[in-house]
């Protein structure tokens, strides 16, 4: 994750907070190729993707007579207490049990759950990139917490899925989004951040030579393991992961300040390019305060984060004669 900074001098001000958008809804489905009702769930998931909804699908197969069952799918099904299938969980908290058949997909039952979760803001961002040598992969996952959040027992999960696997079951000829591997394991990685902090986790894994890399995705998500709520999720094809090298954003430009009574508006041009002119997406902007004109951005002077300008400030309070402010652009996923 790379950053660019714009520094200005302002009066002491009171800031308000903007919410971090939810990147994807993580849909985990307990399923089985032996189950006559599960094709409907498979078609429902397919329709979510085909219709462009912001979802990451993970199929956790169940049953000793299902060749796609493994320790990872068993662990996730056990975590959610899944006994009968199909059973779908949306961000770990919204649930659709059963329904569907070989001729009756349950897209119309899934979509409201997706929309409900997309409307819930997050307090985290996740960005990742990777490198590879043959079937050996390295993934570097940056977790940022730009806003206050009271979740505890938060873990980062990394799930490798494979799709378009030729397999005849009922009226289906493929299985998709199969949970093949969880990295480093099914228990996840503990994440504990203060507001304004970030951390980068390095995952290493080997792609089984029997899996088709072109049909694989990796899903990263943060989950409160007490409440089971998934707090943020993203996904990448393996090709996207390898091409998603962090870029250096340009600094925010053309800052303007408007003061009307006790109301102040701070605005600047949104950053859309890196320093080489390549298009990038900014995740958010960080704001830092100091009474010193030359200061380094740190947790000691971090104030808040904002998704985009302008920033509206309802109060101007003269705690000090002057205050220096830095606005920093934080990169997200290259377009």
RAFEN-V707788 format. One record per pair of residues at least 12 apart in sequence whose ideal C-beta (glycine too) atoms are under 10 Angstrom apart, sorted by the first residue. I is the first residue (numbers start at 1). GAP is how many residues later the second one is. D is the distance in Angstrom with one decimal. If there is no record, write none. Layout:
BEGIN
i/gap/d
I/GAP/D
I/GAP/D
END
This chain:
BEGIN
i/gap/d
1/124/8.6
1/126/5.9
1/127/10.0
1/128/9.7
1/139/9.7
1/141/4.6
1/142/9.6
1/143/6.9
1/197/6.6
1/199/7.6
1/245/6.0
1/246/10.0
1/248/10.0
1/282/7.9
1/329/6.1
1/330/5.9
1/331/8.1
2/244/5.0
2/245/6.2
2/246/4.8
2/247/6.1
2/272/7.8
2/273/9.3
2/278/8.9
2/327/8.8
2/328/7.8
2/329/5.0
3/245/8.4
3/246/6.9
3/248/9.3
3/279/9.9
3/282/9.7
3/283/7.6
3/294/8.0
3/325/5.0
3/326/6.3
3/327/5.3
3/328/7.2
4/244/6.9
4/245/4.4
4/246/5.7
4/247/4.1
4/248/7.1
4/249/9.9
4/267/6.7
4/270/8.7
4/271/7.7
4/278/9.3
4/281/9.9
4/323/9.3
4/324/6.8
4/325/4.8
4/326/8.7
4/327/8.5
5/244/9.8
5/246/5.9
5/247/8.1
5/281/8.8
5/283/8.4
5/291/9.8
5/292/6.7
5/321/5.2
5/322/7.0
5/323/4.6
5/324/7.8
6/244/9.7
6/245/4.9
6/246/4.2
6/247/7.3
6/248/9.5
6/249/6.1
6/262/6.5
6/263/9.7
6/265/9.4
6/279/9.1
6/319/9.0
6/320/6.9
6/321/4.6
6/322/7.6
6/323/8.0
7/244/8.9
7/248/9.4
7/281/8.8
7/283/9.6
7/286/8.5
7/287/8.8
7/288/8.6
7/290/9.4
7/317/6.7
7/318/7.1
7/319/4.6
7/320/7.7
7/321/9.3
8/244/9.8
8/247/5.6
8/249/7.8
8/258/8.4
8/260/9.1
8/315/9.8
8/316/7.5
8/317/5.4
8/318/7.9
8/319/7.4
9/248/9.8
9/284/7.5
9/313/6.1
9/314/7.3
9/315/5.5
9/316/7.2
10/245/9.8
10/247/7.0
10/249/9.9
10/254/8.0
10/256/7.4
10/279/8.5
10/303/9.2
10/306/9.2
10/312/7.9
10/313/5.6
10/314/7.7
10/315/4.9
11/246/9.3
11/248/8.3
11/253/7.7
11/302/9.6
11/305/5.5
11/306/8.4
11/307/7.0
11/308/9.3
11/309/8.5
11/310/8.6
11/311/7.1
11/312/6.5
11/314/9.7
12/277/7.9
12/279/8.9
12/303/9.7
12/304/7.4
12/305/5.7
12/306/6.3
12/307/4.5
12/308/5.2
12/309/8.6
12/310/8.0
12/311/4.7
12/313/9.8
13/251/6.0
13/253/8.2
13/274/9.7
13/276/8.4
13/290/9.3
13/298/9.1
13/300/4.9
13/301/9.3
13/302/7.2
13/303/5.8
13/304/7.3
13/306/9.5
13/310/7.4
13/312/8.2
14/248/9.8
14/250/9.3
14/289/9.9
14/299/6.2
14/300/6.8
14/301/4.4
14/302/7.8
14/303/6.1
14/305/9.8
15/251/9.2
15/272/6.6
15/274/8.9
15/288/5.9
15/289/4.8
15/290/9.7
15/291/8.1
15/296/7.0
15/297/9.5
15/298/6.5
15/299/9.6
15/300/9.7
15/310/9.9
16/288/8.0
16/290/8.8
16/295/7.7
16/296/6.9
16/297/7.3
16/298/7.1
16/299/9.8
17/106/9.7
17/129/9.1
17/130/6.2
17/131/7.8
17/287/5.8
17/288/7.9
17/289/7.8
17/290/9.9
18/103/8.9
18/128/9.4
18/129/8.5
18/266/8.2
18/267/9.5
18/286/8.6
18/287/7.8
18/288/4.9
18/289/4.7
18/290/7.7
18/293/8.3
18/294/10.0
19/101/9.2
19/102/3.3
19/103/7.5
19/104/7.8
19/127/9.9
19/128/7.2
19/288/7.5
20/101/6.1
20/102/4.7
20/103/5.8
20/104/6.7
20/105/6.1
20/124/8.9
20/125/9.1
20/126/6.2
20/127/6.0
20/129/9.6
20/211/9.9
20/212/7.8
20/263/8.0
20/264/6.7
20/285/7.8
20/286/9.9
20/287/6.8
21/33/9.5
21/97/8.6
21/100/6.6
21/101/7.0
21/104/9.1
21/211/9.5
21/262/9.4
21/263/9.6
21/286/7.0
22/32/7.7
22/69/8.2
22/95/6.8
22/96/5.6
22/97/8.1
22/98/6.2
22/99/6.5
22/100/5.0
22/102/9.7
22/208/9.4
22/209/8.8
22/210/6.7
22/211/7.9
23/31/7.2
23/33/9.0
23/95/9.7
23/99/7.4
23/101/9.2
23/102/7.4
23/103/6.8
23/104/9.3
23/197/9.7
23/198/9.4
23/209/6.0
23/210/6.3
23/211/5.0
23/212/8.9
23/260/9.3
23/309/8.9
23/310/8.8
24/29/9.2
24/30/5.0
24/31/6.0
24/32/4.8
24/33/9.8
24/67/9.3
24/90/9.6
24/93/9.4
24/94/8.7
24/102/9.3
24/195/8.2
24/196/9.6
24/197/8.1
24/206/9.4
24/208/8.2
24/209/4.5
24/210/5.9
24/211/6.2
25/23/8.9
25/28/7.8
25/29/6.3
25/30/5.1
25/31/7.4
25/32/9.7
25/65/5.8
25/66/5.6
25/69/8.7
25/85/9.9
25/88/7.9
25/89/5.0
25/90/8.7
25/91/8.8
25/92/4.5
25/93/5.9
25/95/9.2
25/196/9.8
25/205/8.1
25/208/6.9
26/29/7.6
26/30/5.0
26/31/8.4
26/32/6.9
26/63/8.4
26/64/7.6
26/65/5.7
26/66/7.4
26/91/8.7
26/131/8.9
26/133/8.9
26/193/6.7
26/194/9.5
26/195/4.9
26/196/9.6
26/197/8.4
26/204/4.9
26/205/9.9
26/206/8.9
26/207/4.1
26/208/9.3
26/209/8.6
27/14/9.9
27/17/9.4
27/18/6.6
27/21/7.1
27/22/9.7
27/26/9.4
27/28/5.2
27/29/6.9
27/30/5.1
27/31/7.0
27/32/9.3
27/61/6.1
27/62/7.4
27/63/5.6
27/64/8.2
27/67/9.3
27/69/9.5
27/83/7.3
27/86/8.2
27/87/7.3
27/90/9.1
27/150/8.7
27/192/9.9
27/203/9.8
27/206/9.4
28/28/9.2
28/29/8.2
28/30/4.8
28/31/8.1
28/32/6.0
28/45/9.6
28/48/6.1
28/49/8.8
28/51/9.2
28/52/7.2
28/54/9.2
28/59/9.1
28/60/7.1
28/61/4.9
28/62/8.2
28/63/9.0
28/64/7.5
28/131/8.8
28/149/9.7
28/151/8.3
28/191/9.5
28/193/9.4
28/202/8.7
29/12/5.6
29/13/8.1
29/15/8.8
29/16/6.4
29/28/7.1
29/29/7.2
29/30/5.2
29/31/6.7
29/32/9.4
29/47/9.8
29/48/9.8
29/53/9.3
29/56/8.0
29/57/5.9
29/58/7.1
29/59/4.5
29/60/7.7
29/61/9.8
29/67/9.0
29/81/9.4
29/148/8.0
29/150/9.7
30/29/8.4
30/30/5.3
30/31/8.2
30/32/5.5
30/43/8.2
30/46/7.8
30/47/4.8
30/48/9.9
30/50/7.0
30/51/9.7
30/52/3.8
30/53/8.7
30/54/8.2
30/55/4.7
30/56/6.5
30/57/4.3
30/58/7.6
30/59/8.1
30/67/9.3
31/14/9.2
31/28/5.2
31/29/7.0
31/30/5.9
31/31/6.9
31/32/9.4
31/35/8.5
31/37/8.8
31/38/9.9
31/42/8.9
31/46/9.3
31/51/9.4
31/54/5.2
31/55/5.2
31/56/8.2
31/57/8.7
31/144/8.7
31/146/9.5
31/147/9.3
32/27/9.6
32/28/9.7
32/29/5.9
32/30/5.1
32/31/4.6
32/33/8.2
32/34/4.9
32/36/8.5
32/37/7.8
32/41/9.8
32/45/9.9
32/52/9.9
32/53/5.2
32/54/8.2
32/137/9.0
33/28/7.1
33/29/9.9
33/30/8.2
33/32/8.4
33/33/5.2
33/34/7.6
33/35/6.8
33/36/9.3
33/134/6.7
33/135/9.1
33/136/4.2
33/137/8.3
33/139/8.2
33/142/6.6
34/27/9.6
34/28/9.1
34/29/5.7
34/30/9.7
34/31/5.6
34/32/6.0
34/51/9.2
34/135/7.8
34/136/9.4
35/26/9.8
35/27/8.5
35/28/8.0
35/31/8.7
35/49/8.8
35/50/5.2
35/51/6.7
35/63/10.0
35/134/8.9
35/135/8.7
36/64/9.8
36/65/6.8
36/66/7.1
36/133/9.6
36/134/6.4
37/47/9.1
37/48/7.6
37/49/6.0
37/61/6.3
37/62/7.1
37/63/5.6
37/64/5.7
37/65/8.6
37/67/8.9
37/69/9.2
37/133/9.5
38/21/9.1
38/23/9.4
38/24/9.6
38/28/9.9
38/47/5.9
38/48/4.8
38/49/9.8
38/60/9.9
38/62/7.6
38/63/9.2
38/64/9.3
38/131/8.2
38/132/8.0
38/134/8.7
38/137/9.9
39/47/9.0
39/61/7.1
39/62/6.9
39/63/4.6
39/64/8.5
39/65/9.0
39/66/8.1
39/130/7.3
39/131/4.9
39/132/5.9
39/133/5.2
40/46/7.3
40/58/9.2
40/59/6.5
40/60/1.9
40/61/4.9
40/62/7.0
40/63/7.9
40/64/5.2
40/65/5.0
40/66/5.3
40/67/9.1
40/69/9.6
40/130/9.7
41/18/8.6
41/44/7.9
41/45/3.6
41/46/8.5
41/47/6.3
41/55/8.3
41/57/8.8
41/58/7.6
41/59/5.3
41/60/9.7
41/64/7.9
41/65/6.3
41/66/9.8
41/68/9.6
41/69/8.3
42/15/9.5
42/17/7.7
42/44/8.2
42/58/8.4
42/60/9.8
42/63/8.1
42/64/9.9
42/127/9.0
42/128/9.4
42/129/9.9
42/130/6.2
42/132/8.9
42/133/7.6
42/134/6.9
42/135/8.7
43/57/7.2
43/58/9.5
43/59/8.7
43/60/9.2
43/61/8.5
43/62/3.5
43/63/8.0
43/64/7.2
43/128/9.1
43/129/8.2
44/13/9.9
44/42/8.7
44/44/7.9
44/52/8.5
44/55/8.4
44/56/6.3
44/60/9.4
44/61/4.6
44/62/4.3
44/63/4.4
44/64/8.2
44/65/7.3
44/66/4.8
44/67/8.6
45/12/4.8
45/13/9.6
45/14/7.5
45/41/9.5
45/43/8.0
45/60/8.8
45/61/9.3
45/62/8.4
45/65/7.3
45/131/7.4
45/132/6.7
46/59/7.8
46/61/8.4
46/117/9.7
46/126/9.8
46/128/9.7
46/130/7.0
46/131/9.1
47/58/6.2
47/59/9.2
47/60/4.0
47/61/9.1
47/63/7.9
47/64/8.3
48/59/6.7
48/62/6.0
48/63/7.0
48/65/9.9
48/66/6.5
49/114/9.5
49/127/8.8
49/128/8.7
50/57/9.3
51/56/8.0
51/60/8.2
53/54/9.7
53/57/8.9
53/58/7.1
53/61/5.5
53/62/8.3
53/65/8.3
54/60/7.7
54/61/9.9
54/63/9.5
54/64/6.2
54/179/9.3
54/181/9.8
55/35/8.5
55/36/10.0
55/55/8.8
55/56/9.8
55/59/5.9
55/62/9.3
55/63/9.1
55/122/9.9
55/178/8.8
55/180/8.7
56/103/8.5
56/105/8.5
56/121/8.6
56/161/7.6
56/162/9.6
56/163/4.5
56/164/8.8
56/165/7.3
56/174/9.6
56/177/5.3
56/178/7.3
56/179/4.1
56/180/9.7
57/31/9.4
57/104/7.4
57/106/8.7
57/119/7.5
57/120/4.1
57/121/10.0
57/160/8.8
57/162/8.4
57/178/8.7
58/14/9.6
58/15/8.8
58/18/7.5
58/31/9.6
58/99/9.4
58/101/5.4
58/102/9.8
58/103/5.9
58/119/6.0
58/120/8.6
58/121/5.4
58/124/9.7
58/159/9.3
58/161/6.0
58/163/9.0
58/175/9.8
58/177/9.3
59/14/7.8
59/17/9.9
59/27/9.4
59/29/9.7
59/102/7.4
59/103/9.8
59/104/9.1
59/116/7.1
59/117/6.9
59/118/4.6
59/119/5.4
59/120/6.3
60/12/7.6
60/13/3.9
60/14/7.9
60/15/8.5
60/16/4.5
60/17/5.1
60/18/9.6
60/19/9.3
60/20/8.5
60/22/7.7
60/25/9.1
60/27/9.3
60/29/9.5
60/99/9.3
60/117/9.7
60/118/8.8
60/119/5.2
61/12/4.9
61/13/8.8
61/16/8.5
61/24/8.8
61/114/8.0
61/117/6.7
61/118/7.3
62/12/7.2
62/14/9.6
62/15/5.2
62/16/9.5
62/20/6.8
62/21/8.8
62/22/9.3
62/23/5.7
62/24/9.7
62/25/9.0
63/14/9.8
63/22/8.1
66/19/9.7
66/103/9.3
66/109/9.5
67/98/9.9
67/100/8.1
67/108/9.4
68/94/9.2
68/97/7.9
68/99/8.1
68/107/6.2
68/110/5.1
68/111/8.2
68/112/8.4
69/109/9.8
69/110/9.4
70/108/9.0
70/109/7.2
70/110/7.4
70/111/8.2
70/112/9.2
70/116/9.5
71/110/9.9
71/111/8.6
71/114/8.7
71/115/6.5
72/85/9.9
72/87/7.4
72/88/9.1
72/107/5.2
72/108/7.6
72/109/6.5
72/110/4.3
72/111/9.6
72/113/8.2
72/114/5.1
73/86/9.9
73/105/8.1
73/106/4.8
73/107/9.1
73/109/9.2
73/113/9.1
74/105/9.7
74/112/8.4
75/104/9.4
75/107/7.5
75/110/8.6
75/111/3.7
75/112/8.0
76/13/9.0
76/81/9.0
76/83/8.4
76/103/6.8
76/106/8.1
76/110/7.1
77/102/9.7
78/108/9.4
79/13/8.9
79/107/8.4
79/108/10.0
79/144/9.4
79/146/8.4
79/149/7.5
80/12/7.6
80/15/8.3
80/148/7.3
81/147/9.9
82/13/9.8
82/15/8.9
84/13/7.1
84/14/6.9
85/12/9.0
85/13/8.3
86/12/6.5
86/13/7.4
86/14/6.7
86/20/8.2
87/12/9.9
88/12/9.9
88/18/8.3
88/21/8.7
88/22/6.6
88/25/7.8
89/24/9.0
89/139/7.9
89/141/8.7
90/20/7.7
90/22/9.5
90/23/4.2
90/24/6.3
90/25/9.8
90/26/7.6
90/27/5.4
90/28/9.8
90/140/8.5
91/22/8.6
91/23/9.1
91/25/9.0
91/26/4.6
91/27/9.3
91/29/7.7
91/31/9.9
91/130/8.4
91/132/8.6
91/137/8.9
91/138/6.3
91/139/4.1
91/140/8.2
91/141/9.3
91/142/7.4
92/25/9.4
92/129/8.8
92/131/6.0
92/132/8.0
92/133/9.4
92/135/7.8
92/136/4.1
92/137/5.3
92/138/4.5
92/139/9.2
92/141/10.0
93/20/9.5
93/23/9.5
93/24/7.9
93/27/9.3
93/131/9.5
93/134/7.3
93/135/6.2
93/136/5.0
93/137/7.7
94/16/9.6
94/18/8.7
94/19/4.2
94/20/8.4
94/22/6.0
94/23/6.1
94/26/9.9
94/135/9.8
95/18/7.9
96/13/5.2
96/14/6.2
96/16/9.3
96/17/6.3
97/12/10.0
101/69/8.8
101/70/9.3
102/67/9.6
102/68/4.9
102/69/4.3
102/70/7.9
103/67/10.0
103/68/7.6
117/112/9.5
117/113/8.3
117/116/9.7
120/109/8.9
120/111/9.4
121/26/8.5
121/111/10.0
121/186/9.8
122/23/9.8
122/24/9.8
122/25/8.4
122/27/8.6
122/100/8.4
122/108/9.4
122/109/5.8
122/110/4.5
122/111/9.0
123/21/9.7
123/22/6.2
123/23/7.4
123/24/4.2
123/25/6.9
123/26/3.7
123/27/9.1
123/28/7.8
123/70/9.8
123/72/8.4
123/99/9.7
123/108/7.0
123/109/8.1
123/182/9.7
124/19/6.3
124/20/6.7
124/21/5.5
124/22/7.9
124/23/8.1
124/25/7.2
124/27/8.9
124/30/8.4
124/32/9.8
124/67/8.6
124/69/8.1
124/74/9.5
124/97/10.0
124/98/5.6
124/107/5.6
124/108/4.4
124/109/9.9
125/17/8.1
125/18/7.5
125/19/4.7
125/20/8.3
125/21/6.9
125/22/9.8
125/73/8.4
125/97/9.8
125/107/6.8
125/109/8.7
125/158/4.8
125/159/6.9
125/180/9.3
125/205/8.1
125/207/6.8
125/208/9.7
126/15/6.6
126/16/7.3
126/17/5.9
126/18/8.0
126/30/8.0
126/94/5.3
126/95/7.6
126/96/6.8
126/105/9.4
126/106/5.4
126/107/7.2
126/108/4.7
126/109/9.9
126/157/9.4
126/206/9.4
126/207/9.6
127/13/9.2
127/14/7.5
127/15/5.0
127/16/8.5
127/17/7.9
127/71/9.5
127/73/9.4
127/93/9.0
127/107/7.3
127/109/9.9
127/117/7.8
127/119/7.8
127/154/9.6
127/156/6.9
127/203/9.2
127/204/7.6
127/205/5.6
127/206/6.0
127/207/9.7
128/12/6.4
128/13/4.4
128/14/7.0
128/15/9.6
128/30/8.7
128/72/9.2
128/73/9.1
128/75/8.8
128/90/7.8
128/92/5.9
128/106/6.9
128/107/9.6
128/108/6.4
128/112/9.4
128/113/6.3
128/116/6.7
128/118/9.8
128/205/8.7
129/12/8.7
129/13/8.7
129/107/8.6
129/111/9.2
129/112/6.4
129/113/7.6
129/114/8.1
129/115/4.1
129/116/5.4
129/117/6.2
129/204/9.2
129/205/9.1
130/72/9.9
130/73/8.6
130/75/9.8
130/88/8.1
130/106/7.9
130/108/7.6
130/109/9.9
130/110/9.1
130/111/4.0
130/112/5.3
130/113/9.0
130/114/7.3
130/115/9.2
131/110/9.0
131/111/6.8
131/114/9.0
132/75/8.2
132/81/8.9
132/106/7.7
132/109/8.6
132/110/5.9
134/72/9.1
134/73/8.6
134/75/9.5
135/70/9.2
135/71/5.6
135/72/4.4
135/73/7.7
135/74/6.2
135/76/9.0
135/78/8.1
136/68/7.4
136/69/8.0
136/70/5.8
136/71/7.9
137/23/9.0
137/46/9.1
137/66/8.1
137/67/7.0
137/68/5.4
137/69/7.4
137/70/6.3
137/76/9.3
137/79/10.0
137/81/8.6
137/101/7.4
137/104/7.9
137/105/8.4
138/64/6.4
138/65/7.3
138/66/5.5
138/67/8.5
138/103/9.8
138/104/9.8
139/19/6.8
139/21/9.7
139/44/7.5
139/62/8.4
139/63/7.3
139/64/4.4
139/65/7.8
139/66/7.5
139/79/6.7
139/81/8.1
139/97/8.7
139/99/9.6
139/102/6.3
139/103/9.6
139/105/9.9
140/60/5.7
140/61/7.6
140/62/5.6
140/63/8.0
140/101/9.5
140/104/9.6
140/105/9.9
140/106/8.7
141/15/6.7
141/17/7.1
141/42/9.8
141/48/8.9
141/50/9.9
141/58/9.0
141/59/6.7
141/60/4.8
141/61/7.9
141/62/6.6
141/77/9.5
141/79/5.5
141/93/8.9
141/100/9.9
142/56/5.9
142/57/7.3
142/58/4.6
142/59/8.0
142/104/8.2
142/141/9.7
142/188/9.7
142/189/9.7
142/190/9.8
143/13/6.3
143/46/9.5
143/48/5.7
143/50/6.8
143/54/9.1
143/55/6.3
143/56/5.6
143/57/7.7
143/58/7.1
143/77/8.7
143/79/6.8
143/89/8.4
144/49/7.8
144/52/8.6
144/53/7.6
144/54/3.9
144/55/8.3
144/56/9.7
144/88/9.8
144/139/7.2
144/140/8.0
144/142/9.4
144/161/8.5
144/186/7.1
144/188/9.6
145/46/8.7
145/47/9.5
145/48/4.1
145/49/7.2
145/50/5.9
145/51/7.1
145/52/5.9
145/53/7.0
145/54/9.0
145/77/9.5
145/86/9.7
145/87/9.8
145/160/9.1
146/47/9.9
146/49/7.4
146/50/6.7
146/51/9.3
146/52/8.5
146/137/8.1
146/138/5.3
146/139/9.1
146/140/6.9
146/156/9.4
146/158/7.9
146/159/3.3
146/160/8.5
146/161/9.0
146/184/7.9
147/48/6.5
147/49/8.9
147/137/9.0
147/157/7.9
147/158/6.4
147/159/9.9
148/46/9.5
148/47/5.1
148/48/9.5
148/156/9.2
149/44/8.6
149/46/7.4
149/75/9.7
149/82/7.6
150/74/9.9
151/40/9.8
151/71/8.4
151/72/9.2
151/73/4.7
151/74/9.8
151/75/8.5
151/76/7.6
151/78/7.6
151/80/6.1
152/40/8.4
152/72/7.1
152/73/9.1
152/74/6.8
152/75/9.2
153/37/8.1
153/38/9.7
153/39/9.3
153/70/8.9
153/71/6.0
153/72/4.7
153/73/4.7
153/74/8.5
154/34/9.1
154/35/9.8
154/36/7.4
154/37/4.8
154/38/7.0
154/39/8.3
154/68/5.7
154/69/7.1
154/70/5.7
154/71/7.5
154/72/9.3
154/75/9.9
154/77/6.8
154/78/9.9
155/32/7.5
155/33/3.4
155/34/6.1
155/35/5.7
155/36/6.4
155/66/9.2
155/67/7.2
155/68/5.7
155/69/8.3
155/70/5.4
156/27/9.9
156/32/5.9
156/33/4.6
156/34/8.0
156/35/5.1
156/43/9.3
156/45/6.2
156/47/9.0
156/64/6.7
156/65/7.5
156/66/5.7
156/67/8.2
156/76/9.7
157/25/6.5
157/26/8.5
157/28/9.8
157/29/8.3
157/30/8.9
157/31/4.6
157/32/7.8
157/62/7.8
157/63/7.1
157/64/5.4
157/65/7.8
157/66/6.2
157/68/9.7
157/73/8.7
157/76/9.1
158/23/8.5
158/24/6.6
158/25/4.2
158/26/7.9
158/27/9.8
158/30/8.2
158/31/8.0
158/43/8.5
158/45/5.3
158/47/8.0
158/60/6.2
158/61/7.4
158/62/5.4
158/63/8.5
159/18/9.6
159/20/5.8
159/21/8.3
159/22/7.4
159/23/5.4
159/24/7.8
159/27/9.3
159/29/9.9
159/58/8.7
159/59/7.0
159/60/4.6
159/61/8.0
159/62/7.8
159/74/9.9
159/76/9.0
160/18/9.4
160/19/7.9
160/20/5.0
160/21/4.2
160/22/7.6
160/23/6.9
160/43/9.9
160/45/6.9
160/47/7.7
160/48/9.3
160/51/8.1
160/56/6.1
160/57/7.5
160/58/5.2
160/59/8.0
160/78/8.5
161/15/8.1
161/16/4.8
161/17/5.9
161/18/6.0
161/19/6.3
161/20/8.7
161/50/9.9
161/54/9.0
161/55/6.7
161/56/5.1
161/57/7.6
161/58/6.5
161/74/8.4
162/13/8.6
162/14/8.2
162/15/7.9
162/16/5.2
162/17/8.9
162/18/5.1
162/19/9.1
162/45/9.7
162/46/9.0
162/48/9.5
162/49/5.2
162/50/6.7
162/51/9.1
162/52/9.9
162/53/5.5
162/54/5.1
162/55/8.1
163/12/7.9
163/13/3.9
163/14/5.6
163/15/7.3
163/49/8.8
163/51/9.7
163/52/4.9
163/53/7.8
163/54/7.4
163/74/10.0
164/12/6.4
164/13/9.8
164/48/7.4
164/50/8.7
164/51/4.7
164/52/9.9
165/12/9.8
165/13/6.4
165/15/9.6
165/45/10.0
165/46/8.7
165/47/8.0
165/50/7.4
174/41/9.7
176/39/8.6
177/40/7.7
177/42/9.0
177/58/9.9
178/33/9.3
178/37/9.7
178/38/9.7
179/40/9.1
180/27/9.0
180/28/7.2
180/30/9.7
180/31/6.2
180/36/7.5
180/38/10.0
181/24/6.4
181/25/8.8
181/26/8.4
181/27/7.8
181/30/8.7
181/35/9.3
181/37/9.0
182/23/9.5
182/37/9.8
183/18/9.9
183/20/4.7
183/21/7.8
183/22/4.8
183/23/10.0
183/35/8.1
183/37/9.5
184/17/9.5
184/19/6.6
184/20/8.1
184/21/8.1
187/38/9.0
188/33/9.2
188/34/9.1
188/35/7.1
188/37/7.4
189/12/5.8
189/14/8.2
189/33/9.9
190/35/9.2
191/31/6.4
191/32/9.7
191/40/9.6
194/105/7.0
194/108/9.4
195/104/8.8
195/107/7.9
195/109/8.6
195/110/8.6
196/90/7.2
196/92/9.2
196/101/9.7
196/102/9.2
196/103/5.7
196/105/9.9
196/106/4.1
196/107/8.4
196/108/8.3
196/109/7.2
197/102/6.8
197/105/8.8
198/132/8.6
201/19/9.2
203/15/8.7
203/17/8.9
205/13/8.7
207/31/7.7
211/27/9.9
212/26/10.0
213/24/9.0
213/25/5.2
213/26/8.1
213/29/9.9
214/23/8.0
214/24/7.9
214/25/7.5
215/22/8.7
215/23/9.2
216/20/9.8
216/21/7.1
216/22/5.1
216/23/9.3
216/25/9.6
217/18/5.2
217/19/6.5
217/20/5.4
217/21/7.4
217/22/9.9
217/23/8.5
217/24/8.9
218/16/9.2
218/17/6.9
218/18/5.6
218/19/8.1
218/20/6.8
218/22/9.1
218/23/6.1
219/14/6.6
219/15/7.4
219/16/4.6
219/17/8.3
220/12/8.6
220/13/6.9
220/14/5.3
220/15/7.5
220/16/8.1
220/21/9.8
221/12/3.8
221/13/7.5
221/14/8.9
222/12/9.8
234/98/9.6
234/99/7.8
236/97/8.6
240/93/8.6
240/94/9.3
243/91/7.7
244/88/10.0
244/89/6.4
244/90/6.1
245/89/7.7
246/28/9.3
246/34/9.2
246/85/6.2
246/86/9.7
246/87/9.8
246/88/8.4
247/26/8.8
247/27/3.9
247/28/8.1
247/29/7.7
247/31/6.0
247/32/9.2
247/33/5.1
247/34/9.8
247/84/6.0
247/87/6.1
248/26/5.2
248/27/4.8
248/28/7.7
248/30/9.5
248/32/8.9
248/81/10.0
248/83/7.9
249/22/5.0
249/23/8.9
249/24/7.5
249/25/5.6
249/26/7.4
249/29/9.9
249/31/5.9
249/32/9.6
249/33/6.5
249/79/9.2
249/80/4.6
249/81/7.8
249/82/5.1
249/83/9.7
250/19/9.3
250/21/5.5
250/22/8.3
250/23/5.6
250/24/6.7
250/25/5.7
250/26/9.4
250/27/8.7
250/30/8.9
250/32/10.0
250/79/7.6
251/17/9.4
251/20/7.6
251/24/8.9
251/75/10.0
251/76/8.5
251/77/8.5
251/78/7.0
252/15/9.8
252/16/4.3
252/17/6.5
252/18/7.8
252/19/5.7
252/30/9.1
252/33/7.0
252/57/7.8
252/74/9.9
252/75/5.3
252/76/8.2
252/77/5.7
253/15/6.6
253/16/4.8
253/17/9.5
253/18/8.1
254/13/8.3
254/14/6.0
254/15/4.7
255/12/7.2
255/13/4.6
255/14/8.5
255/54/8.9
255/70/9.5
255/72/7.4
256/12/7.2
256/13/9.5
256/53/9.2
256/54/8.5
257/56/9.9
258/52/8.7
258/54/9.9
259/54/9.1
259/57/7.2
261/55/8.8
262/51/8.8
262/52/7.1
262/53/5.7
262/54/5.3
262/55/8.8
263/49/7.3
263/50/6.9
263/51/6.1
263/52/8.3
263/53/8.1
264/47/8.6
264/48/7.8
264/49/4.2
264/50/8.3
264/51/8.5
264/52/5.7
265/44/9.0
265/45/5.2
265/46/7.1
265/47/5.6
265/48/7.1
266/21/8.7
266/40/9.4
266/43/7.0
266/44/6.4
266/45/4.6
266/46/8.3
266/47/6.8
266/59/8.1
266/61/8.0
267/42/4.8
267/43/3.9
267/44/7.5
267/45/9.6
268/17/8.3
268/40/9.8
268/41/5.1
268/42/8.2
268/43/9.1
268/59/6.5
268/61/9.3
269/40/7.9
270/12/6.8
270/15/8.7
270/38/6.0
270/39/6.5
270/59/8.6
271/14/8.3
271/37/9.9
271/56/10.0
271/58/4.4
271/59/9.5
271/60/8.4
272/57/10.0
272/63/8.7
274/57/7.7
274/60/8.4
278/56/7.2
278/57/8.8
279/55/7.2
279/56/4.6
280/49/9.1
280/51/5.5
280/52/7.5
280/53/8.2
280/54/5.4
280/55/6.7
281/50/7.4
281/51/4.5
281/52/5.4
281/53/6.9
281/54/5.6
282/25/8.8
282/26/7.9
282/47/5.2
282/48/6.6
282/49/6.2
282/50/6.1
283/22/8.9
283/24/8.2
283/46/8.9
283/47/5.2
283/48/6.7
283/49/3.6
283/50/8.1
284/20/9.9
284/21/4.8
284/22/6.3
284/23/5.4
284/24/8.1
284/44/9.4
284/45/8.4
284/46/5.6
284/47/9.9
284/48/8.1
285/19/9.6
285/20/6.7
285/21/5.1
285/22/7.6
285/23/7.3
285/24/7.2
285/26/8.5
285/42/5.7
285/43/6.5
285/44/5.7
285/45/7.0
286/16/6.7
286/17/8.3
286/18/7.9
286/19/5.1
286/20/8.1
286/40/8.1
286/41/7.4
286/42/4.3
286/43/8.2
286/44/6.1
287/14/9.6
287/15/7.9
287/16/4.9
287/17/5.5
287/18/7.1
287/19/6.8
287/24/7.7
287/38/6.4
287/39/7.3
287/40/5.9
287/41/7.8
288/12/9.1
288/13/4.7
288/14/5.6
288/15/6.3
288/16/9.4
288/36/8.6
288/37/6.9
288/38/4.4
288/39/8.1
288/40/7.0
289/12/5.7
289/13/8.4
289/14/5.1
289/15/9.5
289/31/9.7
289/34/5.6
289/35/7.2
289/36/5.8
289/37/8.2
290/13/9.9
290/33/7.4
290/34/5.1
290/35/8.1
290/36/7.8
291/28/9.6
291/29/5.7
291/30/8.7
291/31/7.2
291/32/6.1
291/33/6.9
292/31/9.9
292/32/6.6
293/29/8.9
293/31/5.4
294/30/8.3
295/29/6.7
295/31/7.5
296/30/9.1
297/29/5.7
297/30/10.0
297/31/6.0
301/23/9.1
301/24/9.5
301/25/8.1
302/24/9.7
302/26/9.5
303/22/8.4
303/23/9.8
305/23/9.2
305/25/7.9
306/21/8.7
309/18/8.4
311/16/8.9
END
